[in-house]
Amino acid sequence: MPEGDSVYQLSKRLQFMRGRDVLATSLRVPSVALEKFDGQRVSRVWPYGKHLFMQFSGGKVLHTHLKMEGTWSVHLQGEKWRKPGHKARVVLVLDDSPAPIEIVGFDLGLVEVFPIEQYSDRMGYLGPDVLYPDWDSYGRGEALRRILETPNRPIGSALLDQKNLAGVGNEYRAEICFLAGVHPATPVAAVDVPRILDITRRIMWANRNSPIRVTTGVRRAGENSYVFGRHGRPCRRCGTPIRKSTLQSSPDELERIIWWCPSCQLLT
């Protein structure tokens, strides 16, 4: 499931794009189908939370979001793609020797293009990125301020709200709440939000370069999480069966699955 660490790692893998010239562009989304970066150079590639950005020398930014199904792959031109062509939403052909490189984004949930001057206005709604270097000096305090603005909101909903802090998804939400000993439906006012933010940063930072998310300290398959995806299985701390339900704090919020231990995470 793509979360902030997935996009962080994706951005690192795509840093080789910087400084390369674009030979061909194919944006297979009607709203941006006429946009071309041909003849331009890739000047920057960076993540922000769950979002990925590519800036080109012509002054525009390609903004994409994986949503639930999106992936990126890299091929030498002429190689068979890993997914069917009808699933491709972005195809960039970059200059290289001995053969050009194709960067292909499949099943992307969002594809848009805008001038770099609009970046702050368009993305300013996002909260601080949990994985940014300035988290301790700026991000933590700003995320704390934003979360505390809605004291009656469930902490589980507040953590998933990208306007509060960027990068946390459902898997991390489940593990953060377990490690903090709080039920995801507990109101913000009833929990130690600074401690929860410290746990969030600690586990996401520890996993930022890992292909496997680990919150238990054990990398073996099936043993790397405490509650996420473990409905009915015994809690690793107390043996109580893990429970599963849904959480939706308002009509305009997506209903999402939550996992918790009814003994280790009491609802207050």
N, C-alpha and C positions, 0 to 999 in steps of 0.2 A: 504494500500500500504506500503510494508516494507521500512522503511527509518532508519536512524541511531538510532532513539529512539526506534524503534521496536526491533532491535538487542540488544540494551542496556538492555531493559527489559527482552528479552529472556535469555540473559546471566545471569541476576540476578536470574531468575527462575531456571536456571540449575546449580547454584552454589552447590546444594546438591550433585552433581556428584563427587565433589572433595573428594579424599580419599577413594573412593569406587573401588572395584576390578571388572574388566571386565570378565564376564563369557562366553560371546559369542559375535562375531562380524559378521555382514553381511553388506558389502558395495556393493550395487546393481548398480554399475557403472562399465563398463568393464575395464576402465583404472586403477582402484584400487581394483578390485574384490578379488584379492589374499591377500590384506593387512589384517592382524589380530592384534587385541590388547588383545586377550585372555590371562588371567593371569597377565595382567598389571594393574596398578592403575591409575586412573584419577588424574593427579597432578594439572591441571589448566584449567579453562574455562574463556575465555575473548572475548570481542567484539573489533572490530576496524572499525569504520564507519559502513558500511553495511555488514561486514564480521564477521563470528563467528569462533573461534578457540578452539580446545580441545587438550590439551597436555597429553601424557601418559608416564608412568614411563620408557617405553622402549626407549624414546627419540624422538618419532615422534609426529607430529601434524596433526590432522584432521581439514582441512579447508573447510568450507562450505559457500555458499551464497544463500539466499532465492530467489533472482531474483524477479519475479512478483508473483509467485504462491506458493512458498515454505512455509512450516509450520513445527513445531516440536510438538510432543505430548509425554506425559509420561503415561505409563500404568503399572499396575501390570502384571507380566507374566501370560498369559492365558486370560486376558481381551480382549474384542473385540476392535479392532483398530477403530479410528474415521474416517479413510479413507480406501479405498480398498488397499489390499496388493500390487497390481502392481504399486501403486504410491510411495511406500516406496523406498528411495534411501540409507538410513542409518538406521541400527538397531543395537543398543548396549544393551546388557543385563548386568545389574549391580547387584552385590551381595547386598541383603537386606533381612530383616526378617519382616514379616513371609513369603514373597515371593519375588523373584527377580523382578527388575524393568526393563522395556523395554523403551528405549529412541528411538523414531522413527522420522526420518526426511523425510517428504513427499514432492515430487515435487521440490526438491532442484535444483537450477539452476547450481550449481557448487559443486563438491565433489572432493577433492584431498588430498593426504597425502605426507608429506615431513619431513625430519629431522629438528629438532628445530634449528640447526645451519644455516639452509637456510632461516629462517624466515625474517631476515633483507633484504637479497638480493631479495627475492620474493615479499615482501610487501613494500619495500622501496619506490616504485613509488607513494604510496598513500600520499596525503597531510595530514596535522594535523587533528585528529579527533575532531570535534566540541564539543563532550561531554567528552573529556579527562580532568582530573584535571589541567594539565599544559597549558590549552588553553590560559590563560591570560599572562603567563610568556614566552611562546614559540609559541604556536599554532597560535595565532592571527597574530603575526608579520610574521611568515612564510607563512601563507595563504595569507596575504596581498602582500608579495613579489611575490608569484607565480601568483596571479591574475593580478598584474600590469605588468607582463612580456608580456601580450598580450593586449595592450590598445585598439585595434580596435575590440576586440571580444565582442559580446553582453554579458552584465552582467548576463543574464539568463543562457547562456551557461557556463560561467565561474563558476557559483555557482553549477551547476550539475556535473562539471568535478571533479571526485574524486581525480585527481592528484593535484588539488588546495586545496581542503579541503574535508574531508571524512565524509559522513553521510547525506548530503542534497539530498533530492529527489524532485520529481516534485511538490508534495503538499507544502512542505516547500518553494520551490523556488517561487511559486505563491504568497504565503503569505508574504514572505520577501520583494519581490519587491513592493507589495501593501503598506506595512508598511513604506517602504522607499520612496514611492511616485515616483517610476521610472518604466518605461515600460521595460519588460524583454529584449527587443531588443536594448535597449540603450547601446552604447559602454562603455566599462569599463572606458575609459578616461573621460567620461562625467558625471560620478556618484561619489558620496562620498563613496568609497569602505570601509574605516574604519567604517563608520556608518552602512553600510550594514552588515559587519562582526559582529558588536556589536548586531544588531537586530537578526542575525542568532543565535548567542550564547544564547541570552536572551530567545528567544521563544523555542529553542530546549532544553535548560536546564530546563526551566519551565515545559516542557512536558515529561521530561526524565522518570518519574515514573507514567505517566498518561496513562490509556488505551485508552483515547479519546484525540486526538490532539485538542487543543484549542488555537486560536490566537486572538479571539475577546473578551475573558474574560467571555464568556457565554458558559456553558457546555451543554445546551439543544440541542437535535438533530436538525440539520439543521441550527443552529445559531452559530456554533463553528468556522466558517471560513469566511473570507472576500470575496475572489474571487474564490478560488479553487472549481471546480465543480458547479459554480453558473451562467453559461452562460445564458444570457437573463434576469436574475433576477436583481432587483435594488441594486445598490451599497449601502452598509450600511451607508456610509458617505454622499453621495450627491444624491442618487436616480437614477443616470444614469445606464442604463442596462449594466451589465457585458458582455464583449466580449470574444470570444474564437478564437484562431487560432493555428498555429504551428510555431515552431522556429527550424531552422537548420542552424548553422553558417558555416558548411563545409560539403563536400560530405561524409566524413568518420564519421560524427556525426549522431546519431540517431535523427530523427525528433520527437519532443515532443510537446505535447499540452501546450499552455500557456493560462492563463486567466488574464484579467486586466480590470480596470475601465478606459475608455477613457477620463474621466474628471480628475480623481485623479492621473493618471499615464501617463503623456504626454511623447511622444517619442521625445528625443532631439538628 
